[in-house]
Amino acid sequence: MTDQIYIGLLRGINVGGKVLKMADLKQTVADLGFGEVRTYLQSGNLVFRAPKAGDDTLAARISKAIEDKARMDVHVLVRSAAEWDDVIGNNPFPEAAALPKTLHAFALDGQPEKARVEDLQARDHGSEEWKIVGDALYLHTPAGFGKSRLGNSIERLLKVSMTGRNWNTVLALRELAAAL
């Protein structure tokens, strides 16, 4: 079976007291038999090589391994390198990429209900823009994420588990994947 390159995104790591050292994460994922494991920053981003499998299967294996080794319940989302390239290529706010700290891509763990999307569309978001394309939600926050009306509430409003990365991190993960 041919190995494939994947990007793993851990949700809520190294914030709010939930600390997982990246060296420990790297070893935990390598112990699953995954190769060329690389981490990026201290917020639960990794790139690895593994036999081709469904994203949900890989995510569940990583989550279970973290729980077994670190005694932490961590939600993990996985995308293949090709899927990650689609996230980059489908960016509906290309002009925002010039200021990458204002553009965020959220990996969705499922599709939100249509009524929830319509409710969110009807709200006033000031200068912020958002759009769902495939299994990613894009959020452009011209005033910055820290001042965002949507940044910390979009998951609660849509009722879908997700994890976001700013555009610098999105691009850096693609570069890490390409280097494998």
N, C-alpha and C positions, 0 to 999 in steps of 0.2 A: 504494500500500500504506500502511496506517495505522501510524503509529509507536505503540509501546507503551513503558511505563516498566518498567525493570528494575533490580534490585539485584545488584551484583557483589560477591563476597566472595573476597578473595585469601587464600590459605593460607600462613601462616608468614612474612609480610612484617614487616620491621622488628623482628625478633627473631633472636637468634643470628647477627648479622652480615649478614643478608640485607636490605640497606637499599634501599628504593625511595622516593624523595621523592614525596609526593602530587601535587605540581605536575607532575612528570614522568608519573605515572600518568594524571592528568587529560588531559594533552596527548596521550599515547599513545592513549587511548580516543577522544578527539575526532578524532584523525587517522584513525580507522577510519570516520569519517562519522557517529558517534553524537553526538546532540545533548544539550545541557543537562547536561553531565557535572558531577557534584558528588562530592566526597570527604568522608568523615567520619572524624575522628581520624587517627592516623598508622599504622593497622594494616591498611590494605587494604580499606576499605569504600567502595563507590561506588554512585551512582545515576545512571542515564542513560536517554536516550530513543533507541530504535532501531526499525527496521522489525521487525515481528513475525517471530520466528524461534524455533527450539528453543533451550532453555537451554544444551544441550551445544554447539550451533553457536556461540552467542555466546561462551561460556566459552572454547572452543578459539581463536576469533579473538583474544580479548583476551590469552590466554596466549601465543599465537604473536607478537603484536605486542610484548609485553613482552620476549619472548626476543630478537626481532630488534633492538629499540631499546636495551634495557638489558642484554642478554646474561645474563638471569636466567631460570631455569626455575621458573615460578610456576604452581602449580595454582590454577585459578579455578573458582568455582561461581557460577552465575547463577540467579536466581529472578525471575519477573515480579512486579510490585507486587501483583497479585491472589494469587499463590502466597504472597507474604510476608504478606499479610493473613490467609491461611489458617494460616500458622505461628503468628501471634498468636492467632487465634481458636480454634485447636485445643490451646492450652496446657492440659495435663492437671493442672497444679499452680497453679490461679488464686490460691490463698492465698499462694503464694510471690511473686507479682508485687508484693506490698506491700514486699518487700525485694529489689529488682531485681538487686542484685549477687550474690544467692544463686541466681538462676535463669538458666539458659543454654539457648540453642537452638543446636543443631548442624545445619547443612545437610549432608545425607548425599549422597555421590556414587553411591550405589547401596544396595540392601537387603542387610543382612548375612544370612548363612546361618542358617537356623532353629536349627541345633545350637549355633551361637555365641551366639545370643540366649538360648537355654535355659540354656547354661552360665553366662552372665552373670547371668541371673535367679536361679540357684541360689546365687550367692555372697553373702556377708554384706557389706553396704555401710554398716553403721552407720545413721546417720540420713539418709543420702543416698537419693534416689529418682530413677529414670530411667524413661523410656518413649519408645518410637518411635511416632510418629503420621505416617503418610504418608512423606515424604522428610525428616523432621526428627526429631532425637533431643533430648528435653528432659532436662535434668539439674538437679535441685534439690540444692544443697549448703548446708544450714543453717549449717554451721560456716565457710563461705567456700570459694571455689574453691582458694585456696592450701593448704588443709588437706584437700582432697578426696582420697578414695581412688580415685575413678573419673576425675576430670578429666583427668589425663595418661595414663591407661591405656586408656580406653574404645575409642579408635580401634584400638589394638594388639589388644585382646581381640576386637573385632567384625570386624577385618580389612576395614574399609571406610574409604576416604578421607573425611574430614569437616573442617569448620571451624566453630568455635563462637563465639558472641557472647553477652555478658551481656544481660540483659533491657533495661537502659537503652539499649544500642546497638541492639538489635532494634527498640525503639520509635522511637528517633531516626531510623533508616533509613526506617521507615514514614513519619515526618513529612517527611523530605527528599523521598521519592517523592511524597507528597501535594502538596508545594509545586510540583512540576513540572506 
